[in-house]
Amino acid sequence: MTIRLTKPEDIYRFEWPSNPVISPDGKQVIYEKTKACEKENDYNTHLFLANIEGTMDQQLTTNGKSNTQPIWSSNGNTIAYLSNRSYGSQIWLLSLDSKQERCLTKFKYGISSIIWSPNRDMIYGLVPVAQNKEVEVFNENISEAEAIDEINARNKQWHEGSKRFNKLYYKNDGIGLQPPHTRQLVSINVKTGEFEQLTNRPHHISEPTISPDGKYIAFTSSNDGESGLYGKRIYTIPAHGGEEKLVYPKANAHSPSYSPDGKWIAYFSYYYNQIQLQLIPAYGGEVRHLSKQYHDTLGDMIFTDMRFLKSPLKPQWSRNGQYVFCLGTREGRNEIVRFAVDDSDGRGRIVIGGDRTIFHFSYNGDQTFVLAYSSYEHPGKIAVVNVKNNTGYHYIKREPMEEFSIPEVPSLFTNEVRIDDCNDAYISEVKVVKPKVFSYRSEDKWQIQGFVLKPANFEEGKKYPVLLDIHGGPHSSFGFTYFHQMQLFSAQGFAVVYLNPRGTSGFGEDFTNAVCGDYGGKDMIDLFNGLNEALRRFDFLDKNKVAVNGISYGGFMVNWLITHTDQFFAAVSEGCISNWISMYGTSDIAPEFMDVEFQGKTDVVSLWKRSPLAYVENVNTPLLLLHNESDLRCPIEQAEQFYSHIKRKGGEVQFVRVPNSSHALLQIGKPTLRIQRLEAMLDFVTSQLQESLSKGSLAIHE
């Protein structure tokens, strides 16, 4: 077979596996697989069943575009899951013996976040309910077509009608303006389909989890004036309904999970931009900080365009209740980390790691883990790993000035068993380039991690144009994962330099928070120092042909860079920020996000000082502004302002507006729009490269 180069339309070849769930007997695994469909210009997510030995893998669902969140019955004979095949998003049941399916619910506004009682034929979930109203269901005799017509008519009325809001946070990127409904907890009898509304709170309920004896349900919820961005409060309620109890009063918790004996609730807690693991008695009480000496970030913080859905991942307990396992982001890698419940060692023990990004896992409580992960050279796969109790090594805190230990980390295991064939056919036919990892000293003598991706058709002795790529966040992280956009630029003859400047997660608490109150300060210096170090160290990089691109925070940084240097022959600013003053009043996560990121200094003078728009007269670099019209995270007015001012003064700038797309176009936008996005970036940078060849050398920032 002839090996070819990556193309934009390869979006239709990728398979995104996720959310593996081990059966109660530990012998089988259900997982989700998502693929882009060219004919429908959309995505299909279906459920697959595999055995733990990797000798059997079969597709379970074929109908509907979205089949997600599978959960097992306690006897393992039936699974429940959410499907949009009819009546909106509803619970469907599938018997693994008879393969028969049936729709359990017909809620008018759908259902989400389902859990199955461990000892009863009851499923619980969250249903949107109008304020001071009860759950609404479709008429028993309504047809699927009539239900769809009703849903479409209701949505049309909402979108075209006037709206009144009285809450500070009233919109969500990717969802839109919030309808006057709140998610309430509902119980459903699996045999009869009868349901009961258990809560009637004025605010959304999230992340329900049930106690092992099936008697209580814990959930999170916010109050007025709280966005929930940095967590919520934890409540419990009897599983049959009744009085709610506030268990954890601080609005910084998420993903609660009961211990096997039901006496404790483990949860993640935000402290500014660090996510830590904590434990609280199930009825409330003194908090234990299980990860008090783990100074990196718990959770999946790796930035890539190869993750369709990030499924929520709660802390997972060992069967004996002695340990809690979760994901940790460290130095560009996602690892599975174990913490002791007795609080004897808050460092954490890394039990599964390696040069890869584990983005989801399921644990049987003993020694078996099922991982969903990607690597440099593979977009996503599912594998089973068996871990012995003494496996792994303790986390050791690394100070920002310390050298990195080793550039490559072993996975700790040679006994992994693949249970899927996702992406194998695609990888066999394309040339995938493995990046080179390097580190360098920057401001304050801090060590910074960087990566260099060679051109796909690299030849010794030649020099190649460079693309400096800047990640979003700013608290996400570039890492050991497949990135289609970067492979595409490599295929077009570019070397890609990408860095993890201060502000990035996974390099220690001080490192992550160092950008707060200093956007465009030492983080910018880190980027310049990293670029110059790469240009010095790798002789195939052409210092006179450097372009830059970035998205979200990366878009802000692109705007900021080109107001401070003329080094780049082209710049692509995507989903950007140009004016922090207007951002404070228009973003779906502001003002809370900006209060944290600017350390409370959100007065007009302070915000304007950090706004690229304040220095727009300095822009001489040819610029492409790429922005999504339905972006509520960084609203399109940010690009509009920057574009108008540059255009007015006669600058070289182009503006691509992408319709019907949220801030997350990079990962979940319509396939055709994702392809058009990539083509627009490639076309602009390559055309500007040709023009720059006649302009002579570009200055290098020192």
C-alpha positions, 0 to 999 in steps of 0.5 A, a space after each residue: 500500500 502506498 503511504 499518503 499524506 494527511 488531508 483535511 477531509 480525513 475527518 471522515 476517516 477518524 473514529 473516536 472511541 470513548 467512555 468504556 464501562 465494565 460489566 458487573 461481572 468484569 467480563 465485558 465492556 461497552 464503549 462509545 464510538 463516534 464517526 463523522 458522516 459525509 452524507 449527513 454532514 453530522 456525526 454518528 455515535 454508537 455503542 459497541 460490546 467487547 469482551 475483556 480478552 479482546 477476542 470479540 467486538 460487536 456493534 450494539 446500536 444502529 439507529 439514531 445519531 447519538 447513542 451515549 452514556 451506557 449503564 449496566 443493570 446490576 445483573 449485567 443482562 441489560 443496558 440502558 443508554 440515551 438515544 435520540 432516535 425518536 422523541 428527542 433524547 430518551 432512555 432506551 433499554 437493550 437486553 443483551 440476551 434477546 437483543 430486543 430494545 425498547 424506549 423507556 421514556 417520552 419526556 418532552 424535553 428529554 433526559 440526561 445523566 442517567 444512573 441505575 439503582 444497584 438493588 432496584 429496577 429504578 433508573 434516575 436522571 435529570 429532566 428539564 422542568 419549567 419553573 414551579 411546574 411538573 415534568 411534561 411528557 408526550 401524549 401516550 398515543 403520539 407518533 414519532 413524526 408528530 413528536 419531532 414536529 412538536 419539538 421543532 415547533 417548540 424550538 422555533 418558537 423559542 428561537 424566534 420569540 423575545 426572551 427575558 432573563 434575571 440571572 447573571 449567567 443565562 447562556 452556554 456556549 454550544 447550547 445557546 440562551 438558556 430556556 426557562 427550565 431547570 434540570 430536576 431529578 426524576 426516578 423511572 420504574 424500569 418495568 412500568 415506565 412510571 416516573 416521579 419527580 423528586 426535586 423542584 429546585 430553582 437551579 439546575 441539578 447536575 452529576 447525580 450519583 447513587 449510594 451503594 445501598 440505593 438509599 441516597 442520591 448525591 448531586 451538585 447544584 449552584 445558587 444565583 450568581 454562580 456560573 458553576 464553572 469552578 464547581 457547585 455545592 453537593 447535596 443528598 436526597 433520599 432515593 424515594 424523594 424527601 428532604 434535601 441535605 446540604 453536604 458540602 457548602 462551598 461552590 467549588 465541587 464536582 463529580 461526586 462519587 460514593 465509597 463502596 460502603 456508602 460512608 464517604 463521598 469523593 469529589 473534585 474541588 477547584 482551587 482557582 485553576 487547580 483541581 484536587 481530590 477531596 473526601 467528605 462523610 456522606 452526611 457532611 463533616 470534616 473534609 479530607 484532602 486526598 491529593 494535598 501533595 499532588 501539585 499538578 492538575 487532576 482531569 483531562 487538560 490535554 488540548 487536541 482536535 481529536 476528541 469528539 466528546 469529553 465524557 464526565 469522569 468521576 473518582 473511581 473507588 477500589 472495591 475495598 474502599 482503601 483507594 480512589 483513582 482518577 486522571 492526572 495531567 502531568 507534563 503533557 501526559 494523562 495518567 491514572 493516579 491512585 490516592 489513599 483514603 486514609 490520608 497517609 500520603 497525598 502525593 498520589 501513586 501513578 499506576 498507569 502512564 506513558 507517552 500518551 493521553 488517557 482521556 477516559 477509563 473504567 475500573 472494576 475495583 480490583 486490578 482491571 482497568 479499561 482505557 480510552 487513550 490516544 498517542 502521538 501516532 494514534 487518534 484513539 483506541 481502547 485497551 484493557 490493563 491489569 494492575 498489581 497492587 504494588 505497581 507504579 511509582 509515587 508522584 514527586 513534585 517538580 519545581 518550575 526551575 527543575 529540569 524535566 526528568 526524562 523526555 520519554 516515559 514508559 507505559 509501565 505495562 507490556 500486557 495491554 490488550 486491545 479490544 477495538 480496531 479503531 483508526 488502525 486502517 486509517 493509520 496504516 495508509 497515512 504518514 504520521 510524523 512523531 514530534 520531538 520533545 525538548 525543554 528550555 529555560 525561560 524567564 525566572 529560569 523556569 523550565 518550559 516544555 516544547 515540541 517540534 513536528 518535522 515536515 512529513 516529507 522532510 529531507 536532511 539539509 533543507 530548511 522549512 517554514 515554521 508554524 508556531 501553534 499556541 493552545 487555548 485555555 490558557 490552562 489546557 496543555 499540548 501533549 502526547 496525543 494525535 493532532 490532525 491540524 498539526 499533521 496537516 500542516 506537516 503534510 503541507 511542508 511546514 514544521 510545527 513548533 508548539 509550547 507549554 508556556 506558564 499558565 499551562 496545566 500539568 506543571 505544578 500549581 505555581 506554574 498553572 497560576 503564574 499567568 493569572 494577572 499577567 496575560 501577555 507578560 511572562 507567558 509571551 516571553 515563554 513563547 518567544 524564548 521557546 521559538 528562538 530556542 527551537 530555531 537555534 536547536 533545529 537547523 531545519 527551521 527557517 528563522 525567516 519564515 515563521 507564522 503563528 496561529 492560536 485559538 481562544 486564549 491562543 487567539 488572544 496571544 496571537 493578537 497580542 504578539 502581532 501588536 508587539 512584534 513584526 516577526 511573523 509573515 502571517 498570523 491566524 487568530 481563531 476564536 480570539 479575544 481583543 477587548 477584555 472590557 467587552 469580553 467581561 460583559 459578553 462571554 458566557 463564563 464571565 465575569 467569574 472566569 475573568 475575576 479569577 484570571 485577572 485576580 480581581 483587577 477587572 476595572 476598565 483601566 486594568 482590562 484595557 491595559 491587557 487588551 490587544 485592541 489598545 495597541 492595534 495601531 502597531 499591527 503590520 502582520 498579515 492576519 486571518 481572523 477566523 471566528 464562529 458566529 455562534 461562539 458564546 465563550 469568546 463572542 464574535 464581536 471580539 474579532 469584529 472589533 479587531 478587524 474593523 480597526 485594522 481594516 480602517 487603518 489600511 492593514 492587511 486582514 481577512 475575516 472568515 465567519 463560520 456560521 452555526 458553530 460554537 467555540 468548539 468548532 475545532 472538535 465538534 463542529 459540522 464536518 464540512 465546516 471543520 474542513 473549511 476551517 482547515 482549508 482557510 488556515 492552510 490557504 492563508 498561511 501558504 499564500 502569505 508564505 509565497 508573498 513573504 519570499 519577496 519581502 526579505 528577512 524578518 526580524 527575530 525577537 530577542 
